[in-house]
Amino acid sequence: MWVQTGGPPDKPVILFDYSTSRSQEVPTRLLDGYCGYLMTDDYAGYNALDAQDGVERLGCWAHARRKFVEAQKVQPKGKTGRADIALKLISKLYGIEIAYKESSDEGRKKGRQDLSLQVMSELKAWVEKTLPYMTTQNALGKAVTYLASNWSKLERYVEQGYLPIDNNTAERAIRPFVIGRKNWLFSDTPKGATASAYSLVETAKANGQEPYAWLRHALKRLPQASSVEDYEALLPWNCKPRPHS
């Protein structure tokens, strides 16, 4: 199951698409004709998108941070190591995001340009100094190598104030699906997975709607819809269904 999240802050969309394949043809098909920023992890299946005109790749800092957390866990107990240095700097980047969370896009961009770039410069210098002594055979080496190889994508979120620092929105969207899939009969067949209404449910939740109430509201009025305006009026950010309406 492939998940995409996007849309403006007041109209978030979460879209699931099922495929029997994990190959690069799937994201290429899903994003055919797309122009703009795209945040992913470093799964090789996304690399074909680099050649697609208009797609600007971003890296996810949560994925980078997670690898240093794993490296920190295998450090000698009570000892401070290199993983702690990286985690401290990454925490500073997240601290800046928290400080500017309520700011406008322009204000957040300025904060990132003034503060985040400085922290990233320090982190990049540390990576360049540390990398030659690393091996990919241990957790720390894997973390440092990941940071170095993805740096050009990771540093780009500071270009605009509206860009996220990580793709945790997509991670949160996929989590209920992963937890619940064993209980869902439709997962037994490709047809059932394709027909699932999970995109509708998660998009309703992302817009503050109670899924059952919104689905009941929309499905009840859908047969009478005859124009684009009618359909748009049923979108979860355009209506406020009452319970059992």
Secondary structure, DSSP 8 states (H G I E B T S, - for coil): -EEEEES-TTS-EEEEE--S--STHHHHHHTTT--EEEEE-S-GGGGGGGGSTTEEEEE-HHHHHHHHHHHHHTS-TT---HHHHHHHHHHHHHHHHHHTTTS-HHHHHHHIIIIIHHHHHHHHHHHHHHGGG--TTSHHHHHHHHHHHTHHHHGGGGG-TTS-SS-HHHHHHHHHHHHHGGG-GGGGSHHHHHH--HHHHHHHHHTT--HHHHHHHHHHHGGG--SHHHHHTTSTTT----TT-
